[in-house]
Amino acid sequence: MKKLTHVLVLSSLTALAGVAAEPEGNQQPAATKPEPGPGPKEVAIIKTSKGEMVIELWADVAPKTVANFKKLAAQGFYDGTIFHRIIKGFMIQGGDPLTKDPAAQDRYGTGGPGYKIDAEFNSRPHVRGVISMARNGDPLEASGQPPRPQYANSAGSQFFICLDEAPHLNGKYTAFGKLIKGEEVLMRIGDSPTRSNRWGENSVPTERITIDSIKIVASGKAQ
């Protein structure tokens, strides 16, 4: 109550000061410029060889990550890449420019835009449909420690979309959006046949599932 009273008193004094300073005559006080409101929400329309997904982008919790994703999408960076890593019940991963070349398969998962971006870990949980940035794993994380800066800040262009809840990723990977349309497409990709990679992880798709394009539009314009 004391804080509210203080604000009211301060507001009254400010108003009185304005009246006292107003010149005589019919001159009107200058209009106060309104504070800018939040910008319109944007979505990413991801067109794939398995169908279309629409992702709502969370610029409020990961503004730099969203800006980077939008920039790469506008450049056509993702066009022609594939989802190169699929782990059933966990996630699908894409965004590596090396995957445009079928002959470079041994290097899939190592490509990027040529720079790294800082992590923007936040409180949004990793649940089905959440899109998050892939990064280098810190060996110390296996013992429950948080990722060190050189690992935390190692994302570039690769991202993953969760197929189910993944609470062990919360606060350790930058979640920056969530699927709002096309869940059947996500699950269709997630159910694609896979084989083991050189490390024994059963995650290599046996067919090329391409990202044809990623377009960023205002949420009201997504069909």
Summary of the structure (lengths in Angstrom):
residues: 223
radius of gyration: 23.7
end to end distance: 48.5
largest distance: 84.4
contacts: 607
relative contact order: 0.23
helix: 29%
strand: 25%
